[in-house]
């Protein structure tokens, strides 16, 4: 997705939005001081500085991570791009060719994914294939059989119970793998880049996220939080804002790094656009906010890095099954290397100070935090461009998975973990693992691209 700016009544430009989905906005394009000059010092609400993250990401983590994400387990993401927007009519469907998503045919998938990722083919018991099965054909059992007829009303109640149970610890709505509308997408063939999706439909997405789902200070009339008002929030609400702001900064960095340069009939060139990056993040053209948006990128990077570190014991027990033994063994070995590097980072985000205080107030705030993010995940089904929707759903789900990990486990804090031996209390679906690593990969890529732009613009 490409998200562009919205005008506030008190500030000239507030936020830059959707990565694949841009529409025109006015900025001051005059000569200004370099925004990178201010991108120094400690990451807000964290214990490490930007230079530490840059060095760690460039030398240790990003080279490993980008190779890992090419593996079959991580490159195929199952997603439902047909879900209806729950908040307004779908009136912004993009007809531009670049908006479309190339979905995988069955014969293009690894064997394990053809079988729903667990090596066991799902068979609907009412199909011809199931009826031809010779299993459970002992007719002598019929007289003692139970009447298992269930009324439609009861079925609806069971579905409601299941949805309630499933949502207890989820920070985002996850597409049903068994839905006929869910299809595998090869992420390497559907890159996150500019598509031309723009206008009121794209603007409404971001407006809904910031105006209706981000926390705001109790006092003041500003519609949006800025670097001047964010410290009026408590730690948890600041973290929520910084995570969303950092995610959307990352998305816009991808736009600048993979920018579309039309070159005439049938020819387009993609590549980095330093001037576009400067326009989007320079202090003068963003009302002084650009450097803070970039700092928020580092915040959400550290948040997701900490989540992966916390989930290390769980992830070490995963098989990363695709049905190809050699590929799966290689993926496990690469995961082990990545996790070892992640654990070596010297200054992880510390979640232990979040959701503290009186237990009742802390639980109420945590639930409010979760519901706000859950709502943002639902808004992703309102994006009118399929490719923008794909990457929006994936990255929001990845961040939601990170938040789920951070508030789970034996306790909250730097020495806490989530363990595969306690799957009754904590589980990650395949789509959560895929989205977590791909979302973090996008953040790591953005941190590297900021460094590249810094070198170019100097």
Secondary structure, 3 states (H helix, E strand, C coil): CECCCCCCCCCCCCCCCEECCCCCCCCCCCCCCCHHHHCCCECCCCCCEHHHHHHHHHHHHHHHHHHHCCCHHHHEEEEECCCCCCCCCCCCCCCCHHHCCCECCHHHCCHHHHCCCCCCCCCCCCCHHHHCCCCCCCHHHHHHCCCCCCCHHHHHHHHHHHHHHHCCCCCCCCCCCCCCCEEEEEHHHCCCCCCCCCCHHHHHHHHHHHHHCCCCCCCCCCCCCCCCCHHHCCHHHHHHHHHHHHHHHHHHHHHHHCEEEECCCCCEEEECCHHHHHHHHCCHHHCCCHHHHHHHHHHHHHHHHHHHHHCHHHHCCCCCCCCCHHHHHHHHHHHHHHHHHHHHCCCCCCHHHCCCCCHHHHHHHHHHHHHHHHHHHHHHHHCCCHHHHHHHHHHHHHHHHHHHHHCCCCCCCCCCCCCHHHCCCCCCCHHHHHHHHHHHHHHHHHHHHHHHHHHHHC
